[in-house]
Amino acid sequence: MSVSTHSRRKRLMIWVAVLIPFAFAFIFLLRRHDATTAGRKGRTLGPIAVTTATAKTANLPVYLDAIGTVTPVHTSSITSQVNGIIVAVHYKEGDVVQKGAPLIDIDARPYQATLLKDEGTLMKDEGVLAQAQMDLERYRTAWKRNAIARQQLEDQEKLVMQNEGAVKSDRGTVAYDKVQVEYCHITAPISGRIGLRLIDPGNVVQANAGTTLAVITELQPITVIFIVPEDSLGMVQASVNQHRNPPVDAFDRTAEKKIASGRLLTLDNQIDTTTGTVKARAIFSNENERLFPNEFVNARLLIKTLVGVTVLPSSAVQHNGKDAFVYVIENNTAHMRNIKAGVTEGNSTEVQGITPGEIVADSSFDKLRDNAAVMIAQPKPPSGP
């Protein structure tokens, strides 16, 4: 035997010794994989545990959801109608004031003086008028006895008319002065909550200068203005014709917590062409004042109520593209059935193609197939007492 032949045999034996452990490891992993696959197949072939739901007959409300803004029925921004110095502020920030309650006093002395002067002028002209009327009666008596000329009587009649005009003008001036004095004592034009203090005593205000002295907002009742798409306008008008004032619920920003319940008051008289929507106003009593002016809310308007329809939990309805289907459970077997899904409200969906009382699967949809064997699982007991 040559040296080269002996060397080749030696290398071959080394390779065999190295490959044998790898061969055993590969066979072990292959058998383990086959056992795992067989175990999975065995479990898949068994019944699939599912929870179920029963189709029921119910009345399902149909709502229109829209975004809205809380808007007061009346808001009054008070400004001064006379010139003067503010001498008193009677309200406190955040007060609820009644109509006619005193708010602000402006120095009224200049206007009271003017009123007094004009009242004096009125008294003087009334005296002149009274004297002219007495002379007119004397002239009439004298004319009847042909003691004076007709012209003198007519002149006196016109003089009386002039004095009457002067008295009437004076009375208008006095009435105007009284209004100016009243403007110096500003009162609440409406009942509501007053805002933050905007003016202090000692400040000089100008008539019709646009400076706001106080803002009063009516909170009870209060309204919510929300938008309705023009495509839904027909349904809303039908609801208005049927219920006259259909109910509206106001929810918070997350649309999860209901704030208040009210009624639809009216619709706007035209559609906004830029947005394709129409404004609607709902009114709320707001007795607890949970609706705040300019607050953003989600409005939910009741359009109609579907009476006696078949409903299922929304989680039981599955979708394959545009098609909806459920798994009907019969004799512990799941049968896939196509249905027509309608309105969804909350966790309930209106369905057609299911008879009330039929049982459908409500879980394990990743494992269910048509004609698959199932086992109805017991629902978990509710937690807590």
C-alpha positions, 0 to 999 in steps of 0.5 A, a space after each residue: 500500500 502506498 503512502 498516498 492511499 493510506 492518507 486518503 483512507 485516513 481523511 475519509 475516516 475523519 470525515 465520516 466521524 465528523 458527519 455522523 453526529 450531524 446526521 443523528 442531530 438532523 434525524 432527531 430534529 426531523 422526527 420532532 418536527 413530524 411529531 409537532 405537526 402531527 400534534 397540531 393536526 390532531 388538535 385541528 381535527 378536533 371541535 373548535 371552541 366558540 362562543 355564540 350569539 342568538 339572533 333577536 327581534 328588536 327595535 333599532 334606532 337610527 341616528 345621524 351623528 354630526 359635530 356641533 357648537 354650543 350656542 346661547 340663545 341670547 348673548 348681550 354685549 353691553 356698551 355705553 350710550 352716553 359720555 361720562 365717568 364710571 362711578 360704580 360697578 355693581 356686578 361680580 364676575 360670574 354672577 347670574 343676574 336677572 333682567 333689570 338688575 343694576 350693573 354699572 353707573 355713569 356720572 349722571 349729573 351733567 344730564 340731570 342738569 340739562 334735564 332740569 334746564 329743559 324742564 324749566 323751558 317747558 314750564 315757561 312755554 306752557 305758561 305762554 301757551 296758557 296765556 295765549 289760549 286765554 286771550 284766544 277765548 277773549 277774542 272769540 267772545 269779542 268777535 261774537 259781539 263784533 268788538 274786534 276784526 276777524 283778522 285779529 281773532 285768526 292771528 291769535 289762533 295761529 299764535 296759540 298753534 305756535 305756542 303749542 308747537 313750542 311746548 311739544 318740542 320742549 316735551 320732546 327735549 325733556 323726554 330725551 334728557 330723561 332717556 340720557 339720564 336712564 342711560 347713565 344707570 346700565 341694567 341687565 337687558 337679559 337674564 344670564 351669567 355675566 362674564 369677566 369684569 371689563 371696566 372699573 370705576 374712574 374710567 371715562 367711557 364714550 357713547 357708541 365707541 365700541 368699548 364693551 363694558 360687560 357681556 351677559 350670556 343666557 345659559 338656560 335654555 341653550 342651543 347646539 348648532 350642528 351641520 347636516 349633510 345635504 344627502 341626509 337632509 331628506 331623512 331629517 325633514 322626514 323625521 321632523 314631519 313625523 316627530 315635529 321636534 325629534 330628540 337630539 343628544 349631545 355627547 362630549 368630544 370623544 363621543 362616549 359620554 352623553 352630556 344632555 338631551 334636547 330637541 331639534 328646534 329648526 333647520 336653516 333656510 339654505 344649504 351652504 354650497 361650499 360645504 354641501 351642508 345645512 345648519 340645524 339648531 337643537 335646544 336644551 334646557 341645560 338645567 345643570 349647566 353642563 353645556 357651556 357656550 362655544 363648547 365643541 360637542 357631538 350631536 346625535 339626531 334620531 332619524 327613525 326607529 326600525 321596528 321589529 327587525 332582526 339584530 345580531 351583535 356586530 362582532 358576529 358579522 364578518 365581511 369578505 370584501 363587500 359581502 357579509 356572512 355569519 357562521 350559523 351553528 346547527 348540530 355542533 357544526 358551523 355553516 357559513 351563510 351570506 347575509 345582508 347587513 344594515 344599520 349598526 347602532 352601538 353593538 347591534 347590527 340589523 341583518 337580513 337572511 337570519 331568522 330570530 332564534 338562530 344561533 351564530 358563532 361569535 368568536 374563533 373566526 380565524 379557525 372556523 371554516 364551513 362545515 367545521 365541527 364546533 364546541 360551544 364554550 361556556 361564557 366567562 362569569 361576570 367579574 365583581 359582585 
